[in-house]
């Protein structure tokens, strides 16, 4: 019984979750500096993914930059 349950559970984990519709409109609440109010920004799923990818690319580039040694020895 336990093995059957584990097998069914493992089979359910191997399935990929469905991809969201790239043209579906998604609205997000964003906090703004200097105010307690939030701003609602609506974009398509594809646009949000492009923004996230650009942020990941920028972060990766900043981590991979060579470090300039400015110490005087």
C-alpha positions as CSV (number, residue, x, y, z in Angstrom):
1,X,0.0,0.0,0.0
2,X,2.8,2.4,0.9
3,X,4.8,1.6,-2.2
4,X,1.7,2.2,-4.4
5,X,1.2,5.5,-2.8
6,X,4.8,6.5,-3.3
7,X,4.8,5.4,-6.9
8,X,1.6,7.4,-7.6
9,X,3.1,10.4,-5.8
10,X,6.4,10.2,-7.8
11,X,4.5,9.8,-11.0
12,X,2.7,13.1,-10.3
13,X,5.9,14.9,-9.6
14,X,7.4,14.1,-13.0
15,X,4.7,16.0,-14.9
16,X,5.6,19.5,-15.9
17,X,3.1,22.2,-14.7
18,X,1.1,23.8,-17.5
19,X,2.7,26.8,-19.1
20,X,0.7,30.1,-18.7
21,X,-0.8,31.7,-21.7
22,X,1.8,34.3,-22.9
23,X,-1.0,36.7,-23.9
24,X,-2.8,36.5,-20.6
25,X,-2.9,39.9,-18.8
26,X,-1.3,39.8,-15.3
27,X,-1.6,42.6,-12.9
28,X,0.9,43.0,-10.0
29,X,0.9,45.4,-7.0
30,X,4.3,47.1,-6.7
31,X,5.4,49.1,-3.7
32,X,6.8,52.6,-4.3
33,X,9.5,54.3,-2.3
34,X,8.3,57.3,-0.3
35,X,4.6,56.3,-0.1
36,X,2.6,53.6,1.6
37,X,0.4,53.3,-1.5
38,X,1.0,50.6,-4.1
39,X,1.0,51.0,-7.9
40,X,-0.8,48.4,-10.0
41,X,1.1,47.4,-13.2
42,X,-0.6,45.2,-15.8
43,X,1.4,43.4,-18.5
44,X,1.1,40.2,-20.4
45,X,2.8,37.0,-19.1
46,X,5.3,37.2,-21.9
47,X,6.3,40.8,-20.9
48,X,6.7,39.9,-17.2
49,X,8.9,36.9,-18.2
50,X,11.0,39.2,-20.5
51,X,11.5,41.6,-17.6
52,X,12.5,38.8,-15.2
53,X,14.9,37.4,-17.8
54,X,16.5,40.9,-18.3
55,X,16.9,41.2,-14.5
56,X,18.5,37.7,-14.3
57,X,20.9,38.6,-17.2
58,X,21.9,41.9,-15.5
59,X,22.5,40.1,-12.2
60,X,24.6,37.4,-13.9
61,X,26.7,40.0,-15.8
62,X,27.4,42.0,-12.6
63,X,28.5,38.8,-10.8
64,X,30.8,37.8,-13.7
65,X,32.5,41.2,-14.0
66,X,36.3,41.2,-13.3
67,X,37.2,42.9,-10.0
68,X,39.6,45.8,-10.2
69,X,42.1,45.8,-7.4
70,X,42.4,49.4,-6.1
71,X,44.5,48.7,-3.0
72,X,48.0,50.3,-2.8
73,X,50.6,47.9,-1.7
